[in-house]
Amino acid sequence: MIGANQTSWRISFANSATREAVACDKGWKYCRKNEVYTATVEFDLVCDKAWLVPLIPCCLMLGNMIGDISGGMFSDRYGRRLTIIIGWILFSCSITLMAVTPVWVGIHILTFVQGLASTFRTSAGLVLLSEISPSRHRYKVSIINVASIALGGMFLPLIAYLVPNWRFMTTVVAILQLSVVAPSFLVLRNSLKWLLENQKYQEARSVLVESSRLNQVKLNHDDLENLQWGRRQGTDDDRKEPPQPPRANRRFSYVDFAHITFLRKRVLILSLAWFASSMPYYGLSLNTRNLEGNRFLIFLGVTAIELPGHLLAYVVLRKMGSRNTFMILAGLCGTTLLITPLVQQASKLRLIVCNMIGKLFASGCFSLLYTFTGELFPTLLRTQSYGICSFAARCAGVIVPYLLYLGNHIHGLPYLVMGCLMIGAVLLMCFLPSTKSLTLPDTIEEAKLQDY
């Protein structure tokens, strides 16, 4: 396919130390190897339109950032179930529309919606799993949930290989997404913790009855009566007292993170830790595009390396807890990144190995932060804490491409910056309490007791 009467640019790699942009005023010709048909080819996103290609991940990150803030507040106020369902519907509809959009502007807008919807369902889903899981299984459930994201990503190169047309491939993904919406309505329930904290006692009673039936556990009739009147414990003293109407429910917001000292300290440290962990997680992923070879196998390898990272995190945290395990893996990741510039010029194979090892440790750190963050905040602020921290992580995702660009001019700069940030995150974690063997806090008072 040849375009005419347009100005294009080609990048010369004759000298690996410099990249020279050269004007091309005779049109362009696409390399249609293996008959792969992409959006770039269909909408001619080259030459003077080439800047629109990197704008797509920027729209995704922007949607993630807004979804992190709004989704957290929406989930804590209106429930995890409703937030997840809305996220699934928006995500499925946006992918379906993307498969048929006739203009490139539609791709960017729908990508933004996908980023917004994905954070809605992901953050609320993680919180819901942590709240319904017993303490002894909380780590396992959280790690499996995060690892499932990487496992799902491993199927994408297979779908792309079998369906090389981007519109047909998007249609296949849309069908898979829509197949999950209906079961979400039927299966998902709000957690008992959230229902009790929001004084929705009748719904909590229904959830408790349904759970006991599924688990074949016999409930005490007095406990059900206490739930109906808003009591959490069925003690003898409680039974002697006449039923009292529930108190007015207080609404929490992001302002509470600024007003309450210990919450402010925790959210600032964790935000910096999320930011530091996201730099190598995104940076090493983007850097692998420079590897030579089959594009499908490269993408598969970059995604698959996350699974042993999650497994390593789970094995270590069972003995040492989330905080100490994060400090170990972040320290190893930072050390690997600081060593990488020393071997960058020596051997391409060593550079690839260091990148993969760094990605492995960074993936483990990322999964640990999801678990550790939920353990430090009360129920009605838990999803909002995820929103703030995830917002910081998305900021790192926006900065990383520019940091990699500077690495073309300053040798080893990206690795040094990412390594120093990871070491700094290790030091900051010393100021947070360990949550090993502790239950999730329901109230601000219970969260504060973790410091003692």
N, C-alpha and C positions, 0 to 999 in steps of 0.2 A: 504494500500500500504506500503510495507516494503522494505527499502533499506538495502544493505549489504556491508560489507567491506569498510565502510566510518566512519569517526569520526564525532560525533555530540555532541551537548551540550544541557543540559536542565537547566532551571532556577528554583531554589528552592525558594518557597515563604513561607516556614514553619515559618520563622521568618521575619515579615514584615519590621524589621529594617535593615536587611541585605539581599543581593541577591547573592547567591553563584553559580558560574558556575561549573558544574560537568561534567567530560568527560563521553561520552556514546559510547562505542566501539562495541555495538551489533546492530547497525542500528537504525532505527526509524520507527514509525508507525503514519500515519496521522489520525486525527480525522475528519472523513467525515460526520459530523453532517449536516442534511438537504441536503446532496448531493451537497454542495457548492464546486465548482471546481475552484481553484485560480491559478494564475501564479506561486505562491510559490510551489504548489503541482506539477504542470506540469514540471517545470524546477528544482525541488529539491533544492530550495533556502534555505537550512537549513544547520546546522552544519558548515562545512568549507566555505559554500557559503552564510551563513546567512548575512554577511556584505553587500551583494548585494541588500538586501531589502531596508534598509534605504538610499542606494545610489540613488534609484529612485526619491524620493522627492528632493534630492540634485541636480540631473540633471534637474528637473523641475525648481528649484530656479535659477540654473545657466543660463538656457535658458531665464527665466524672466529677470534676470539682464542684459544680453546682449541685449535682446529685448527692455528693457527700454531705453537704451542709443541709440542704432541704430534706433529703431522705432521712437523715438521723432524727431531726425534729419531728417529721411526719410519723416515723415509726414509734418513737417514744410517746407520742400523743394519741395516735389513732390505732396503734397495734401493729405487730409484726406481720400478721397474716394479710391484712389489707395492703400493706406496703409491698410485700412480695408479689401478691397477685397483680397489683397495678404495674409493678416493674416488669413482670412477665408479659403482660398484655402490650405495654408500650414497646418493649424490646421486639416482640414477635411482629407487631404491626409495622414497626419501622423497617425491619429486615424485609418483610413482604413487599412493602412499597418501594424499597430500594431496588428490588429485582425488576421493577417495571418503570422506574423513573426515567423520563426521556431527556433530562438535562443534568449537567454536572453540578449545578447548584443544589439540586435535590439530594445528591449524594452527600454533600457536606452538611446539609441541614439534618438529614436522617442519621448521619453518623453522630451528630451532636445528641440527638434523641436517644440513640443507642447507648451512648456513654452515660447519659442521665438515668436511663432505665436500668442499666446493668448495676450501677451502684445502689439503686433502690433495692433491688432484690438480693444483691450479694451481702450488703451490710446487715440488712434485716434478717437474712437467712442465717448468717453467722451468729448473731445475737440470739435468735430463737433456738438454735441448736445448743448453744452454751447454757441457756436457761432451762431447757428441758432435760439436759443430760445430768446424770449423777456425778458427783465430784470425782469418783474413781475412774469414770469414763470420759470426763470432759476433754482431757487432752487428746485422747484417741479420736473422738468425734470431730474435734476442731481440725486436727491434722489431716484426717481423711477427707474432710470437706474441702480444705484448701488444695490438697493433692488431686482431688477430682477435677479441679479446673485445669491443671496441667494435663491430666489424663484425657480430658475432652479435647484439649488443644492438639493432642497427638493424632486425633482422627482428621483434623483439618487438612493436612497435606495429602492424606489418602483420598478425601473427597475432592480436593483440587486436582489431584492426578487423574482421577476417574472422570471428573467433570471439568474439563479445561476452560469452558466458557464461563465467564464471571457471573453472568445473569442466571444461567442454569444452576451454577454452584450456589449462588445466593438463594435461589428457590428451594434447593434441597435443605439448606440450613434453616430457612424459614419454616419449612414443614416440620422439621425436628423440634423447633422452638414451639410451634403452635400445639404440638402433641403433648406438651407439658402443662399448658394452661388449664385444661379441664381437670386433670388430677389435682391441681393446686387448689381448686375450689372445694373438692371433695375431701382431701386428706388434711390440709393444713389447719391448725388451730392456734390460737394465741397461747402463750405460755401461762402457766398458773401464777408465776411470779408477777408478770405484767398485769394480769387481771386483778390480783389482790392489791397491788400497789395503786391501781386506778379504781379500786372499790367496785369492781364489776363482779359482785359476789354470786349473782345468779348464774352468770356465764361460767364463772370459776367452778361452781358446783356441777354444772353440766360436763365440763371438761374432766373434772375429777371422777365423776361417775363413769364416763366413757373410758377413761384410762384404766380404771379399776376393772372394768369389764374385759377390756382387751388383754390385760395382764393377769386376769383371773385372781384378783385380790379382793377380799371382802372388806368393805368400808364400815367404819363405826357410824351408827345412825346419829349420835350426838355431834360428831365432827361435821357431818353434813348440815345439821341444824345451825351449828356455829358459823359455818360459811354463809348460810342464808342471812344471818344477822351481822355479818362482818367481823366475826371473831376468827383469829387464826389458830388458837389453841383451845381445846375443849377441857379446861381444868375445872375442878369442882367449884372454885370461886366464881368462875365465869358463869356456871350454870345457875348459881344462886341469884345473880344479878339480873334485873329485867333487861330485855333487849333494848339497845340504844341505836338510834338512827346513825348512819355513817356520817363521818365528818366531811366537811367540804374538801374536795380533792385539790391539792396544790399542783399547779402546772410548773414544770421546770423548763428552763431554756438555756441557751448558750451563755446568758448573762451570769448564771450561777457559777460557771467556770472562772469568771473574772472576779467575782465577789468572795468566793470561798478559797481561802489560802491554799490548803493542801490539795484541792482539786486543780487549782491553777498551776501549782508546781508539777503535778503529775501529767497534766495534759501538755504542758510545754516540753517536758523532757521526752515524753512519748512522741510528740510531733517531730522533734528533732531526730529521734531514733527512726521513725518512719521515713523521714526525709533522707537520712543517711543510708538506710537500707535500700531505698528505691533507686538511688543513684547507680550502684553497681548492678542492681536487678535489671533496670531498663538499659543502662549503658552497655553492659556486656552483651545483652541481647541484640541491641542495635549494631554493636561492633562486629558481630559474627556475620553480618551481611557481606563483609569483605573477604570471607573465606571462599575459596574456589571449589567448585563441585556442583553436584545436583542440588537445585534449589529446594526440592521437596525433602531430600535427605538431610540437608542442613537445618531446615526448619524443624524437622522431626528430632534431630539431635539436640538442638537448643531447648526444645520443650521437654524432652525426655530426661535431661540432666536434672530437672527440678525434682523428679520423683525420689531419687536417692537422697536429695537434700531434705525433703520433708520426712523421709524415713529416719534419717540421721537425727533430725531434730526431735522426733518422737521418742527414739531410743534413749537419748540423753536426758530429755526433760522428765521422764518417768522417775529418774533417780535424783535429779538436781533442781527441778522446778523450771518454770518459764524464764524467770529473770536470769538465773545463773547460766542456763543453757544458751540464752541469747548472747550473753557476754562472751562465752567461749567461742561460739560460731562467728560472731561479729569480729572478735579478735583475730581468728584465723583468716577470715575474709579480708580484713584490713591488711594483715601481714602479707597475704598473697598478692594483693593489689600493689603494695609498696615494692614488692620484689619484681613484679612484672616488667617495669621499665628497664631493669638490669638485663633481662633476657630478650627484650623486644627486638634488638638488633642482632642478637647472637643466632637465633634459630626461629624460623616460622613455626615449627612444630612445638617448641617450648612455649611460644606465645599462645598458641591454641590451647595447650594444656593448662596454662595459667588462667586463661579466660574461662575455661570450663570448670576448673576448681573454684575460682571466684564465684561463678554463677551458682555452683552447688551450695556453697556456704551462704550466699545471699538469699537463695530460695528458702533455706532453712530459717534464716533470720526473719524473713517475711512471714512465714507461717507461724512462728513463735509470737510475733507482735500481735497477730489477730487474737491469739489465746490470752496473752498477758494483758492487753488493753481491756478486754472485757472483765477481767478479774479485779480491776482496780477501781471500778466505778459502780455506783448504785444502779438499780434497775431502770429508773426513770431518766437516767442520764447516760445509759450505756451505749445506745445507738448513736447519740449525739457525740459521744467521745470518739467513736469510730469515724464519724463524719469529719471531725476536726483533724484527726490524725491522718485519715486518708486524703484529705485536702492537701496536707503538707506533702504527702507522697506524690500526688499529681503535680505539684509544683516542681518536684524533682524531675518528673517525666518531661516537663516543658523545657527545663534547663539543660538536660542531658544532651540533646542534639547539638546545641551550641558549644557545650564543653568538648564534645568529640570533634567539632569543627576546629576549635582552638588547638586540639591535639595535632592537627596537620602542620601547625606552625611552631608549636613548642613541644619538644619531644617528651613523652611520658606524662604530660600535664593531667589528662583525665584520670590515669591510674593513681597519681599522687593525691589528687583532690579527693577521689572516692575512698582511697585508703585512709587518709587522715580523718575523713568524716566518720568512717566506721570505728576507728580507734576512739574518737571523741564520744561516739554513742556508747561505747563500753564504759567509759569513765562516768558519763551521766547516769547510767543505770545503777551505779552504786548509791544514788540518792533516793531510789525507789524501794519500797518494801518487797520482800519475797512473799509470794502467795501460795507456796507449796502447801498442799493438804488443807487449804482454807476453802470454805464455801463461798459462793458468789454473794457479795453484799447486796441487800435489798434497799437499805436506806443510807443516807449520808453519814449517819452516826456509825453504822456498821463498817462503812468504807474507811472512816477515820481511825477505827480501832486497829486496822491493819498496820499502822505505823508503830504500834506498841508491842 
